[in-house]
């Protein structure tokens, strides 16, 4: 069933403008994941709240993202990609304003929840719009690469913006996305095309029983969950023990995210040479090693000898396994089933943070120091490593199709 008006003829310049808008929105979505992280100690101090209470600002975004992901294909099938995409941008801007002007924690959490739901619409819709606009081949691959690179860089940019904005006022970490989203909306009204409506992919039981999808979903959930919770622990530990300012916290966390942003353009070579199972297991092992290093060593006397090695190992873990997990999630499925599998995988990724962040925050709030929370993260990541090792038994030999 087609929309009322067909898309106008596309030009190369029009395609570039569309890619700019979609990539800009992808950056904004990725920024939103990390932009409140460095601000959390300041928010907790100003509102008189515990780590357990303010962690819901991070968990709320992940929860909203996970809740809407599975509904996204049905919404876009009913209302169209263009309409859903632009509406989500408008709601995202409104939620940013609501959070930016409030001092009430539940309003801030609700704003983050709504923004997570909007990101769950715009991120997949952006990729679908690229696929509908660019012809299959080199042009499409370049567009997807640009889109992915902007998304990978967004997390790092969010940390830096948080470090710059929080000293002025932590309210700006909520408010600044509003004008950016409105600018993208205004431009999107001109360049986002109308596309043909399609039936949403059907999620069949056979998809949920696929071993590659299950291993990837569990592996990504444990890696993402332990990663997000570790950054939360490091943020509060460094703020309390070292008395660091927001910009210092932001710089301290960069070793955990910059390696992924830098390596995205070369990720395909890694999986092309070594497959997916090996890098995934190596990444899970690196993440576990980093957590164990921080857990088993005495209280770190400095950042360089204590926190930095763990953050570097976690950064290496994402370089090794991020692309491989995404690829393995759908590799064993027929083409017609992959559209239904991707939201399942992405929901699992977000669910990792939804479960692990509150767990770590509760242990940090009510436990004796940070070690109980770290022990919980070690157990979570050990489970992820165990799952990844099962993939090594059935991997395709090198050179086989």
C-alpha positions in Angstrom: 0.0 0.0 0.0 1.7 3.2 -1.2 1.4 6.6 0.5 -0.8 9.3 -1.0 2.1 11.0 -2.8 5.1 9.3 -4.4 8.6 10.3 -3.6 10.0 13.0 -5.9 12.9 12.1 -8.2 16.1 11.9 -6.1 19.3 13.7 -7.1 22.9 13.1 -5.9 22.7 16.4 -4.0 19.4 15.5 -2.5 20.8 12.2 -1.4 23.7 13.9 0.3 21.4 16.3 2.2 19.2 13.3 3.3 22.3 11.4 4.5 23.4 14.5 6.4 20.1 14.8 8.2 19.9 11.1 9.0 23.5 11.0 10.2 23.0 14.1 12.3 20.0 12.5 14.0 22.1 9.3 14.5 24.7 11.3 16.3 22.0 12.9 18.4 20.6 9.5 19.4 24.0 8.2 20.3 24.9 11.4 22.2 21.8 10.9 24.3 23.0 7.6 25.5 26.0 9.1 27.3 25.3 12.8 27.8 23.9 12.5 31.3 26.6 10.1 32.6 29.1 12.6 33.7 26.4 14.8 35.0 25.0 12.2 37.4 27.1 13.1 40.4 26.1 16.7 40.1 22.4 15.8 39.7 22.6 13.5 42.7 24.2 16.3 44.8 21.8 19.0 43.7 18.6 16.9 44.2 19.8 15.1 47.3 19.4 11.7 45.6 21.3 8.4 45.8 23.2 6.6 43.0 20.2 4.2 42.9 17.8 7.0 42.2 19.8 8.9 39.5 20.9 5.9 37.6 17.3 5.7 36.3 18.2 8.6 34.1 20.4 6.2 32.1 18.2 3.1 32.6 15.1 5.1 31.6 16.6 5.9 28.2 17.5 2.2 27.6 14.1 1.1 28.8 12.3 3.4 26.4 14.5 2.3 23.6 13.9 -1.4 24.3 10.2 -0.9 24.8 9.6 0.7 21.4 12.0 -1.2 19.3 9.7 -4.2 18.7 6.8 -1.9 18.0 8.7 0.3 15.6 8.2 -1.8 12.4 4.5 -2.0 13.0 4.2 1.8 13.6 6.3 2.6 10.5 4.3 0.1 8.4 1.0 1.8 9.5 2.0 5.4 9.4 5.0 5.4 7.0 8.7 6.0 7.6 8.6 9.7 6.9 5.7 10.5 9.3 7.1 8.4 12.1 10.6 9.7 11.7 9.6 13.4 11.7 7.0 12.9 14.6 9.7 11.2 16.7 12.0 14.2 16.2 9.3 16.6 17.3 8.5 14.6 20.4 12.2 14.2 21.2 12.6 18.0 21.1 9.6 18.5 23.4 10.9 15.9 25.9 14.3 17.6 25.9 12.7 20.9 26.9 10.5 19.2 29.6 13.6 17.6 31.1 15.8 20.7 30.8 13.5 23.0 32.8 12.6 20.6 35.6 14.2 19.9 38.9 11.9 16.9 39.7 13.5 13.6 39.3 10.5 11.7 38.0 10.0 14.3 35.3 13.7 13.9 34.3 13.3 10.1 34.2 10.1 10.4 32.2 11.8 12.7 29.7 14.6 10.2 29.2 12.2 7.4 28.8 10.3 9.2 26.0 13.6 10.2 24.3 14.7 6.6 24.4 11.4 5.6 22.7 11.9 8.3 20.0 15.5 7.1 19.3 14.1 3.6 18.9 12.0 4.9 16.0 14.5 7.3 14.4 17.6 5.1 14.4 16.1 2.1 12.5 13.9 4.4 10.4 17.0 6.3 9.3 18.7 3.1 8.2 15.5 2.0 6.3 15.4 5.4 4.6 19.0 5.0 3.5 18.2 1.5 2.1 15.1 2.9 0.3 17.1 5.9 -1.2 20.4 4.5 -2.3 20.8 1.8 -5.0 22.3 -1.4 -3.9 26.0 -1.5 -4.3 28.9 0.8 -3.4 26.7 3.9 -2.9 24.6 2.1 -0.4 27.6 0.6 1.4 29.2 4.0 1.7 26.0 5.6 3.0 25.6 2.9 5.7 29.3 3.2 6.6 28.9 7.0 7.1 25.7 6.5 9.1 27.4 3.9 11.4 30.5 6.0 11.9 28.4 8.9 13.1 26.6 6.7 15.5 29.8 5.2 16.9 31.2 8.7 17.4 28.1 10.0 19.1 28.8 8.2 22.4 32.2 9.9 22.7 30.7 13.3 21.7 28.1 12.9 24.4 30.7 12.4 27.1 32.6 15.5 25.9 29.5 17.6 25.8 28.5 16.5 29.2 31.9 17.5 30.6 31.5 21.0 29.0 27.8 21.6 29.8 27.6 20.2 33.4 29.8 22.9 35.0 27.5 25.6 33.5 24.4 23.7 34.6 23.4 20.0 34.3 20.1 21.2 33.0 21.9 21.9 29.7 22.6 18.2 29.2 18.8 17.7 28.9 18.0 20.9 27.1 20.7 21.3 24.3 19.3 18.5 22.1 16.0 20.4 21.6 17.3 23.0 19.1 19.4 20.4 17.3 16.3 18.1 16.9 14.2 21.0 15.7 16.8 22.1 13.1 17.0 18.5 11.9 13.2 18.4 11.8 13.0 21.6 9.7 15.5 20.2 7.2 14.0 16.8 7.3 10.6 18.2 6.2 12.3 19.2 3.0 14.5 16.2 2.2 13.1 13.0 3.9 11.2 11.2 1.1 7.9 9.4 1.2 8.4 5.7 0.8 6.1 2.8 0.0 4.5 1.2 3.0 5.5 -2.4 3.6 4.1 -5.1 5.8 6.1 -5.4 9.0 8.3 -8.5 9.2 6.7 -11.4 11.0 8.6 -12.8 14.0 8.3 -16.5 13.7 9.3 -19.1 16.4 12.1 -20.4 14.2 13.8 -17.0 14.4 13.9 -17.1 18.1 15.4 -20.6 18.1 18.3 -19.6 15.9 21.6 -20.3 17.7 23.5 -17.4 16.2 20.8 -14.9 17.1 20.5 -16.2 20.7 24.3 -16.2 21.3 24.7 -12.7 19.8 21.8 -11.3 21.8 23.0 -12.7 25.1 26.6 -11.8 24.3 25.7 -8.2 23.4 23.4 -7.9 26.4 26.0 -8.9 28.9 28.7 -6.8 27.2 26.6 -3.7 26.9 25.1 -4.1 30.4 28.5 -4.6 32.2 30.0 -1.7 30.1 27.2 0.8 31.0 27.3 -0.2 34.7 31.1 0.0 34.8 31.0 3.5 33.5 28.5 4.4 36.2 30.7 3.0 38.9 33.8 4.6 37.6 32.1 8.0 37.3 30.9 8.0 40.9 34.2 6.4 42.2 36.3 9.0 40.5 34.1 11.9 41.6 34.0 10.7 45.2 37.6 9.5 45.6 39.5 11.9 43.4 37.1 14.8 43.6 37.2 15.2 39.8 35.3 17.9 38.0 32.9 16.9 35.1 35.4 17.7 32.3 38.0 15.5 34.1 35.4 12.7 34.4 34.6 13.0 30.7 38.2 12.8 29.6 38.8 9.8 32.0 36.1 7.8 30.3 37.3 8.3 26.7 39.6 5.3 26.6 36.5 3.1 27.0 34.8 4.5 23.9 37.3 6.2 21.5 38.7 2.8 20.3 35.3 1.7 18.9 34.7 5.0 17.2 38.1 4.9 15.5 37.9 1.3 14.5 34.4 1.2 12.9 35.6 1.8 9.3 37.9 -1.2 9.6 35.5 -3.6 11.4 34.6 -5.5 8.3 38.2 -6.5 7.7 38.4 -8.1 11.1 35.3 -10.3 10.7 36.2 -11.0 7.1 39.6 -12.4 8.2 38.7 -14.1 11.5 34.9 -14.7 11.2 32.6 -13.8 14.1 32.9 -16.4 16.8 36.6 -15.8 17.5 36.5 -12.0 17.9 33.3 -12.2 20.0 34.9 -14.7 22.4 38.1 -12.6 22.5 36.1 -9.4 23.2 34.2 -11.1 26.0 37.4 -12.3 27.5 39.0 -8.8 27.3 36.0 -7.2 29.0 36.1 -9.9 31.8 39.9 -9.4 32.2 39.3 -5.6 32.7 36.6 -6.1 35.3 38.7 -8.8 37.2 41.7 -6.5 37.1 39.8 -3.7 38.9 38.1 -6.2 41.3 41.1 -8.1 42.5 43.6 -5.3 42.8 43.8 -3.1 45.9 42.0 0.2 46.0 43.5 2.1 43.1 45.7 5.0 44.2 45.6 6.7 40.9 43.7 6.7 37.6 46.7 5.6 35.5 47.4 2.5 37.6 43.8 1.7 38.6 41.0 2.7 36.3 42.8 3.3 33.0 43.8 -0.4 32.3 40.3 -1.6 32.9 38.8 1.1 30.6 41.3 0.3 27.9 40.5 -3.4 28.1 36.8 -2.7 27.8 37.5 -0.5 24.8 39.4 -3.3 23.2 36.5 -5.6 23.9 34.2 -3.5 21.8 36.6 -3.2 19.0 36.9 -6.9 18.8 33.3 -7.9 19.2 30.9 -5.1 18.3 30.7 -5.6 14.6 31.0 -9.4 14.9 28.0 -9.6 17.3 25.9 -7.5 14.8 26.9 -9.7 11.9 26.5 -13.0 13.8 23.0 -12.1 14.9 21.5 -12.5 11.4 24.1 -14.4 9.4 22.5 -17.8 9.9 19.0 -16.6 9.0 17.3 -16.5 5.6 17.0 -13.0 4.1 13.3 -12.8 4.7 13.7 -13.4 8.4 16.4 -10.9 9.1 14.1 -7.9 9.3 12.3 -9.6 12.3 15.6 -10.7 13.9 17.3 -7.3 14.1 14.7 -5.7 16.5 15.0 -8.8 18.7 18.8 -8.4 18.8 18.7 -4.6 19.5 16.1 -5.1 22.2 18.4 -7.6 23.9 21.3 -5.1 23.7 19.3 -2.5 25.5 17.9 -5.0 28.0 21.4 -5.6 29.2 21.6 -2.1 30.5 18.1 -2.1 31.9 19.0 -5.1 34.1 22.6 -4.4 35.0 22.5 -0.7 35.7 19.9 -0.9 38.6 21.7 -3.9 40.0 25.1 -2.2 40.1 23.6 1.0 41.5 21.7 -0.8 44.2 24.9 -2.6 45.3 26.9 0.6 45.2 24.2 2.4 47.2 23.6 -0.2 49.9 26.8 -2.3 49.8 30.1 -1.6 51.4 32.1 0.2 48.7 32.2 -0.6 45.0 33.5 -4.2 45.2 30.1 -5.9 45.5 28.9 -4.1 42.4 32.1 -5.0 40.6 31.7 -8.6 41.6 28.2 -8.6 40.1 29.5 -7.2 36.8 32.2 -9.9 36.8 29.6 -12.6 37.1 27.5 -11.0 34.3 30.4 -10.8 31.9 31.6 -14.3 32.8 28.2 -15.5 31.7 28.7 -13.6 28.5 32.1 -15.2 27.9 30.6 -18.7 28.6 27.9 -18.0 25.9 30.5 -16.8 23.4 32.6 -19.9 23.9 29.8 -22.1 22.8 29.9 -20.4 19.4 33.5 -21.6 18.9 32.4 -25.2 18.8 30.3 -24.8 15.7 32.1 -22.1 13.8 32.7 -22.5 10.1 36.3 -23.5 9.2 38.3 -20.9 7.5 37.8 -20.9 3.8 34.4 -22.7 4.0 31.3 -20.8 2.7 
